């Protein structure tokens, strides 16, 4: 079953919101609570996975989002081993330029 664009964008917004929640918990908790790092790794992977399923029309309509890097995040997450970085502006910074995880607002604008 193929998911529709609206469903994919809703999933993307939900994952971006989850990433923002994790960032909001603060670096001290992130550094000391392994389950948060594992959750972050899952969220980063989910963002990348959803991005790979978006049709070209969405990618072209939102050039301000670095989609190539977002798509690559799922590969990075798979190799992090609990070392995901969801600090503001730092996702993917181990291998690529920093990407901000504030894509939910942009994705939701596409829906309206």
C-alpha positions, -999 to 999 in steps of 0.1 A, spaced: 0 0 0 14 33 -11 10 62 14 -4 95 0 15 128 1 -8 141 28 0 111 50 37 113 44 38 151 52 18 145 84 43 117 94 72 141 86 57 168 107 51 144 136 87 131 134 100 167 133 79 176 163 92 145 182 128 157 174 119 192 187 106 176 219 138 156 224 159 188 218 137 206 243 146 181 270 181 196 271 216 185 266 222 173 301 193 148 299 204 138 264 239 131 277 228 111 307 197 92 295 205 65 269 169 59 260 167 95 248 197 90 225 181 58 211 148 77 206 167 104 188 184 79 165 150 65 156 135 99 149 165 109 127 161 76 108 123 82 105 128 117 91 152 104 65 130 74 56 99 96 51 119 121 30 129 93 6 92 85 -1 82 121 -9 73 128 -45 94 151 -66 67 177 -66 71 182 -28 109 183 -31 107 209 -58 81 230 -40 103 232 -9 138 241 -21 146 258 13 148 223 29 181 204 22 163 172 11 194 154 0 208 158 35 175 149 52 173 117 31 209 108 40 201 111 77 185 77 77 218 62 67 237 82 93 213 72 120 217 35 111 255 39 118 253 61 149 251 34 175 232 55 200 253 86 193 226 106 175 229 143 177 196 162 179 209 194 194 195 224 176 212 228 142 234 197 147 216 168 131 239 150 108 268 172 118 291 142 122 292 136 84 276 166 67 269 203 72 244 209 101 207 206 92 180 222 113 151 200 123 125 227 119 109 212 87 75 205 102 62 241 96 74 241 60 59 206 54 26 217 68 26 249 46 26 225 16 -5 208 29 -25 241 30 
